[in-house]
Amino acid sequence: MVMKMDFAEEGLTIRRNNKQLAGWLFMVCAAIFIMVVLGGITRLTHSGLSMVEWDPIMGFIPPMNQAEWADAFQKYQQFPEYQLNAGMDLAGFKSIFWMEYIHRVWGRMIGLIFLVPFIYFLARGKISRPMIPKMVIMFVLGGMQGALGWYMVRSGLVDNPYVSQYRLTAHLIAAFMIYGYIFWIALGLLFPRPEITQGNTGPLQRFALIVTGLIAITVISGGFVAGLKAGLAYNTFPLMYGRFIPEGYFTLQPWYLNFFENIAAVQFDHRLLAEILIIVIFLLWLMSRRYRLPDRARIGFRLLVVMALVQVSLGISTLLLVVPTWLAVTHQAGALVLFSLALNACHSLGAR
């Protein structure tokens, strides 16, 4: 009897620790979500290249007096992006500088939001041994993402006032991957055992994984749209200036460059992927209705189809209104929400 009680108490302790760890990791995910939003704002307001130096240690200290501000502004004027803001005064420079400053400092804050609780939980023995390497990977990936962000910025400090669409997309993909990795592990801690479902949900699970992959591909295509500023062209829907496939789709040689460097092709591809995505998510929801699923999975699929409709509406509105900042940022945030709901749907079915 005593042994059974000991096992029961140990099980309760493990579940309590896992819930605390899950809450902390969800907090980290929320911080990354904010970072994605801030990244969108800095990109759309041309603030990302206002800080032309990167100091990982002392870079969180902003200019402290008029002389330091003047020096920072003079350095900014020596780089190509100043061509986009020719005639900008010091007050205007400060406004974009603070936006990028908040973005970079928040990246450091994410490191603290992760590291301080990690040390605390580790010292208290709340993290199981198999979980430790996974959390170390999270921290390393976060540091690499910071370096990748600077690598992206560097591409706009050479001879082109815009960052490389390849590096921007890589930075976006990395953010989604890190977020997804942490979010998935947090779900596993919060829901360590899949809820019992009636019938074989294997086909539904596989379909849900395919849909999640398609969401990721659509996000990647959106990164190229953002990097090329393709949303500022062909601001009509559903046709692109009266054509389903825009004129000039295959103007670049070799042909495969059109998928990454041709504005017409990149925007068309993103549109097409989004349209396919809304259809397959709707089909996934219809398929899920054939199963007697637990509440978490059933509600998750409903939220997924609703968010898909919201996200497509945001995308169309962003295009037709010629990319207003607030709407474009909301669309970018919506992609991460949709990705989260897809991951939750997969996890609720016991996917690995």
Contacts in CASP RR format, 6 or more apart in sequence:
PFRMAT RR
TARGET T0000
AUTHOR 0000-0000-0000
METHOD contacts of the structure
MODEL  1
MVMKMDFAEEGLTIRRNNKQLAGWLFMVCAAIFIMVVLGGITRLTHSGLS
MVEWDPIMGFIPPMNQAEWADAFQKYQQFPEYQLNAGMDLAGFKSIFWME
YIHRVWGRMIGLIFLVPFIYFLARGKISRPMIPKMVIMFVLGGMQGALGW
YMVRSGLVDNPYVSQYRLTAHLIAAFMIYGYIFWIALGLLFPRPEITQGN
TGPLQRFALIVTGLIAITVISGGFVAGLKAGLAYNTFPLMYGRFIPEGYF
TLQPWYLNFFENIAAVQFDHRLLAEILIIVIFLLWLMSRRYRLPDRARIG
FRLLVVMALVQVSLGISTLLLVVPTWLAVTHQAGALVLFSLALNACHSLG
AR
14 128 0 8 1.000
15 192 0 8 1.000
17 121 0 8 1.000
17 125 0 8 1.000
17 126 0 8 1.000
17 127 0 8 1.000
18 189 0 8 1.000
18 190 0 8 1.000
18 192 0 8 1.000
19 189 0 8 1.000
19 190 0 8 1.000
20 121 0 8 1.000
20 126 0 8 1.000
21 121 0 8 1.000
21 126 0 8 1.000
21 127 0 8 1.000
21 131 0 8 1.000
21 186 0 8 1.000
21 189 0 8 1.000
22 186 0 8 1.000
22 187 0 8 1.000
22 188 0 8 1.000
22 189 0 8 1.000
22 190 0 8 1.000
23 186 0 8 1.000
23 190 0 8 1.000
24 117 0 8 1.000
24 121 0 8 1.000
25 182 0 8 1.000
25 183 0 8 1.000
25 185 0 8 1.000
25 186 0 8 1.000
25 189 0 8 1.000
26 183 0 8 1.000
26 186 0 8 1.000
27 113 0 8 1.000
28 110 0 8 1.000
28 113 0 8 1.000
28 114 0 8 1.000
28 138 0 8 1.000
28 182 0 8 1.000
29 179 0 8 1.000
29 180 0 8 1.000
29 182 0 8 1.000
29 183 0 8 1.000
29 186 0 8 1.000
29 340 0 8 1.000
31 106 0 8 1.000
31 109 0 8 1.000
31 110 0 8 1.000
31 113 0 8 1.000
32 110 0 8 1.000
32 175 0 8 1.000
32 178 0 8 1.000
32 179 0 8 1.000
32 182 0 8 1.000
33 179 0 8 1.000
33 333 0 8 1.000
33 336 0 8 1.000
34 106 0 8 1.000
35 103 0 8 1.000
35 106 0 8 1.000
35 107 0 8 1.000
35 110 0 8 1.000
35 175 0 8 1.000
36 172 0 8 1.000
36 175 0 8 1.000
36 179 0 8 1.000
36 332 0 8 1.000
36 333 0 8 1.000
36 336 0 8 1.000
37 329 0 8 1.000
37 332 0 8 1.000
37 333 0 8 1.000
38 99 0 8 1.000
38 102 0 8 1.000
38 103 0 8 1.000
38 106 0 8 1.000
39 103 0 8 1.000
40 226 0 8 1.000
40 328 0 8 1.000
40 329 0 8 1.000
40 332 0 8 1.000
41 47 0 8 1.000
41 99 0 8 1.000
41 103 0 8 1.000
41 325 0 8 1.000
41 329 0 8 1.000
42 48 0 8 1.000
42 99 0 8 1.000
42 100 0 8 1.000
42 103 0 8 1.000
43 168 0 8 1.000
43 226 0 8 1.000
43 227 0 8 1.000
44 323 0 8 1.000
44 325 0 8 1.000
44 328 0 8 1.000
44 329 0 8 1.000
45 96 0 8 1.000
45 99 0 8 1.000
45 325 0 8 1.000
46 81 0 8 1.000
46 84 0 8 1.000
46 85 0 8 1.000
46 96 0 8 1.000
47 96 0 8 1.000
47 97 0 8 1.000
47 99 0 8 1.000
47 100 0 8 1.000
47 103 0 8 1.000
48 96 0 8 1.000
48 99 0 8 1.000
48 100 0 8 1.000
48 103 0 8 1.000
48 153 0 8 1.000
49 76 0 8 1.000
49 79 0 8 1.000
49 81 0 8 1.000
49 100 0 8 1.000
49 153 0 8 1.000
49 156 0 8 1.000
49 157 0 8 1.000
49 161 0 8 1.000
49 163 0 8 1.000
50 76 0 8 1.000
50 81 0 8 1.000
50 93 0 8 1.000
50 96 0 8 1.000
50 97 0 8 1.000
50 99 0 8 1.000
50 100 0 8 1.000
51 72 0 8 1.000
51 97 0 8 1.000
51 100 0 8 1.000
51 101 0 8 1.000
51 104 0 8 1.000
51 153 0 8 1.000
52 75 0 8 1.000
52 76 0 8 1.000
52 78 0 8 1.000
52 79 0 8 1.000
52 157 0 8 1.000
53 59 0 8 1.000
53 75 0 8 1.000
54 150 0 8 1.000
54 153 0 8 1.000
59 104 0 8 1.000
60 104 0 8 1.000
60 105 0 8 1.000
60 108 0 8 1.000
62 97 0 8 1.000
62 98 0 8 1.000
62 101 0 8 1.000
63 69 0 8 1.000
63 71 0 8 1.000
63 72 0 8 1.000
63 97 0 8 1.000
69 90 0 8 1.000
69 93 0 8 1.000
69 94 0 8 1.000
70 90 0 8 1.000
72 93 0 8 1.000
72 97 0 8 1.000
73 90 0 8 1.000
73 93 0 8 1.000
76 82 0 8 1.000
76 93 0 8 1.000
76 97 0 8 1.000
79 156 0 8 1.000
79 157 0 8 1.000
79 161 0 8 1.000
80 156 0 8 1.000
80 157 0 8 1.000
80 158 0 8 1.000
80 159 0 8 1.000
80 160 0 8 1.000
80 161 0 8 1.000
81 156 0 8 1.000
81 157 0 8 1.000
81 161 0 8 1.000
81 162 0 8 1.000
82 88 0 8 1.000
82 161 0 8 1.000
83 161 0 8 1.000
84 161 0 8 1.000
85 93 0 8 1.000
85 96 0 8 1.000
107 146 0 8 1.000
110 142 0 8 1.000
111 139 0 8 1.000
111 142 0 8 1.000
111 143 0 8 1.000
114 138 0 8 1.000
114 139 0 8 1.000
115 139 0 8 1.000
118 127 0 8 1.000
118 135 0 8 1.000
118 139 0 8 1.000
121 127 0 8 1.000
122 132 0 8 1.000
127 135 0 8 1.000
131 185 0 8 1.000
134 185 0 8 1.000
137 181 0 8 1.000
138 178 0 8 1.000
138 181 0 8 1.000
138 182 0 8 1.000
138 185 0 8 1.000
141 174 0 8 1.000
141 177 0 8 1.000
141 178 0 8 1.000
141 181 0 8 1.000
142 178 0 8 1.000
144 174 0 8 1.000
145 171 0 8 1.000
145 174 0 8 1.000
145 175 0 8 1.000
145 178 0 8 1.000
148 167 0 8 1.000
148 170 0 8 1.000
148 171 0 8 1.000
148 174 0 8 1.000
149 167 0 8 1.000
149 171 0 8 1.000
151 167 0 8 1.000
152 163 0 8 1.000
152 164 0 8 1.000
152 167 0 8 1.000
152 168 0 8 1.000
152 170 0 8 1.000
152 171 0 8 1.000
153 163 0 8 1.000
155 163 0 8 1.000
155 164 0 8 1.000
155 167 0 8 1.000
156 162 0 8 1.000
156 163 0 8 1.000
156 164 0 8 1.000
162 227 0 8 1.000
162 229 0 8 1.000
163 227 0 8 1.000
164 227 0 8 1.000
165 223 0 8 1.000
165 224 0 8 1.000
165 226 0 8 1.000
165 227 0 8 1.000
165 228 0 8 1.000
165 260 0 8 1.000
165 261 0 8 1.000
166 260 0 8 1.000
168 223 0 8 1.000
168 226 0 8 1.000
168 227 0 8 1.000
169 220 0 8 1.000
169 222 0 8 1.000
169 223 0 8 1.000
169 224 0 8 1.000
169 226 0 8 1.000
169 227 0 8 1.000
172 219 0 8 1.000
172 220 0 8 1.000
172 223 0 8 1.000
172 226 0 8 1.000
173 219 0 8 1.000
173 220 0 8 1.000
176 216 0 8 1.000
176 219 0 8 1.000
176 336 0 8 1.000
176 339 0 8 1.000
179 336 0 8 1.000
179 339 0 8 1.000
179 340 0 8 1.000
180 339 0 8 1.000
180 340 0 8 1.000
180 343 0 8 1.000
183 340 0 8 1.000
183 343 0 8 1.000
184 343 0 8 1.000
184 347 0 8 1.000
187 343 0 8 1.000
187 344 0 8 1.000
187 347 0 8 1.000
188 347 0 8 1.000
191 296 0 8 1.000
191 347 0 8 1.000
191 348 0 8 1.000
194 348 0 8 1.000
194 349 0 8 1.000
194 350 0 8 1.000
195 294 0 8 1.000
195 296 0 8 1.000
195 297 0 8 1.000
195 348 0 8 1.000
196 294 0 8 1.000
197 291 0 8 1.000
197 292 0 8 1.000
197 293 0 8 1.000
197 294 0 8 1.000
197 297 0 8 1.000
197 349 0 8 1.000
198 291 0 8 1.000
198 292 0 8 1.000
199 291 0 8 1.000
199 292 0 8 1.000
201 291 0 8 1.000
201 293 0 8 1.000
201 349 0 8 1.000
202 349 0 8 1.000
203 287 0 8 1.000
204 284 0 8 1.000
204 287 0 8 1.000
204 288 0 8 1.000
204 291 0 8 1.000
204 349 0 8 1.000
205 346 0 8 1.000
205 349 0 8 1.000
205 350 0 8 1.000
205 351 0 8 1.000
207 283 0 8 1.000
207 284 0 8 1.000
207 287 0 8 1.000
208 284 0 8 1.000
208 342 0 8 1.000
208 345 0 8 1.000
208 346 0 8 1.000
208 349 0 8 1.000
208 351 0 8 1.000
209 346 0 8 1.000
209 351 0 8 1.000
210 280 0 8 1.000
211 277 0 8 1.000
211 280 0 8 1.000
211 281 0 8 1.000
211 284 0 8 1.000
211 342 0 8 1.000
212 339 0 8 1.000
212 342 0 8 1.000
212 343 0 8 1.000
212 345 0 8 1.000
212 346 0 8 1.000
213 342 0 8 1.000
214 273 0 8 1.000
214 276 0 8 1.000
214 277 0 8 1.000
214 280 0 8 1.000
215 277 0 8 1.000
215 335 0 8 1.000
215 338 0 8 1.000
215 339 0 8 1.000
215 342 0 8 1.000
216 339 0 8 1.000
217 273 0 8 1.000
218 270 0 8 1.000
218 273 0 8 1.000
218 274 0 8 1.000
218 277 0 8 1.000
218 335 0 8 1.000
219 335 0 8 1.000
219 339 0 8 1.000
221 266 0 8 1.000
221 269 0 8 1.000
221 270 0 8 1.000
221 273 0 8 1.000
222 270 0 8 1.000
222 335 0 8 1.000
224 230 0 8 1.000
224 259 0 8 1.000
224 260 0 8 1.000
224 266 0 8 1.000
224 270 0 8 1.000
225 231 0 8 1.000
225 266 0 8 1.000
225 267 0 8 1.000
225 270 0 8 1.000
226 332 0 8 1.000
228 261 0 8 1.000
228 263 0 8 1.000
228 266 0 8 1.000
229 263 0 8 1.000
229 323 0 8 1.000
230 263 0 8 1.000
230 264 0 8 1.000
230 266 0 8 1.000
230 267 0 8 1.000
230 270 0 8 1.000
231 267 0 8 1.000
231 318 0 8 1.000
231 319 0 8 1.000
231 322 0 8 1.000
231 323 0 8 1.000
232 322 0 8 1.000
232 323 0 8 1.000
233 263 0 8 1.000
233 264 0 8 1.000
233 267 0 8 1.000
234 240 0 8 1.000
234 241 0 8 1.000
234 246 0 8 1.000
234 264 0 8 1.000
234 267 0 8 1.000
234 319 0 8 1.000
235 319 0 8 1.000
235 320 0 8 1.000
235 322 0 8 1.000
236 242 0 8 1.000
236 320 0 8 1.000
237 271 0 8 1.000
237 316 0 8 1.000
237 319 0 8 1.000
237 320 0 8 1.000
240 246 0 8 1.000
240 264 0 8 1.000
240 267 0 8 1.000
240 268 0 8 1.000
240 271 0 8 1.000
241 247 0 8 1.000
245 268 0 8 1.000
246 264 0 8 1.000
246 265 0 8 1.000
246 267 0 8 1.000
246 268 0 8 1.000
247 264 0 8 1.000
248 262 0 8 1.000
248 264 0 8 1.000
248 265 0 8 1.000
249 258 0 8 1.000
249 262 0 8 1.000
249 264 0 8 1.000
249 265 0 8 1.000
249 268 0 8 1.000
250 258 0 8 1.000
250 262 0 8 1.000
250 265 0 8 1.000
251 258 0 8 1.000
251 262 0 8 1.000
251 264 0 8 1.000
252 258 0 8 1.000
252 261 0 8 1.000
252 262 0 8 1.000
258 265 0 8 1.000
259 265 0 8 1.000
259 266 0 8 1.000
259 269 0 8 1.000
260 266 0 8 1.000
274 311 0 8 1.000
274 312 0 8 1.000
274 315 0 8 1.000
275 312 0 8 1.000
277 308 0 8 1.000
278 308 0 8 1.000
278 309 0 8 1.000
278 312 0 8 1.000
281 304 0 8 1.000
281 305 0 8 1.000
281 308 0 8 1.000
282 305 0 8 1.000
282 308 0 8 1.000
284 301 0 8 1.000
284 304 0 8 1.000
284 305 0 8 1.000
285 301 0 8 1.000
285 302 0 8 1.000
285 304 0 8 1.000
285 305 0 8 1.000
288 297 0 8 1.000
288 298 0 8 1.000
288 301 0 8 1.000
293 301 0 8 1.000
293 348 0 8 1.000
293 349 0 8 1.000
294 348 0 8 1.000
296 344 0 8 1.000
296 348 0 8 1.000
297 345 0 8 1.000
297 348 0 8 1.000
297 349 0 8 1.000
300 341 0 8 1.000
300 344 0 8 1.000
300 345 0 8 1.000
300 348 0 8 1.000
301 345 0 8 1.000
303 341 0 8 1.000
304 338 0 8 1.000
304 341 0 8 1.000
304 342 0 8 1.000
304 345 0 8 1.000
307 334 0 8 1.000
307 337 0 8 1.000
307 338 0 8 1.000
307 341 0 8 1.000
308 338 0 8 1.000
310 334 0 8 1.000
311 331 0 8 1.000
311 334 0 8 1.000
311 335 0 8 1.000
311 337 0 8 1.000
311 338 0 8 1.000
314 327 0 8 1.000
314 330 0 8 1.000
314 331 0 8 1.000
314 334 0 8 1.000
315 331 0 8 1.000
317 327 0 8 1.000
318 324 0 8 1.000
318 327 0 8 1.000
318 328 0 8 1.000
318 331 0 8 1.000
321 327 0 8 1.000
END
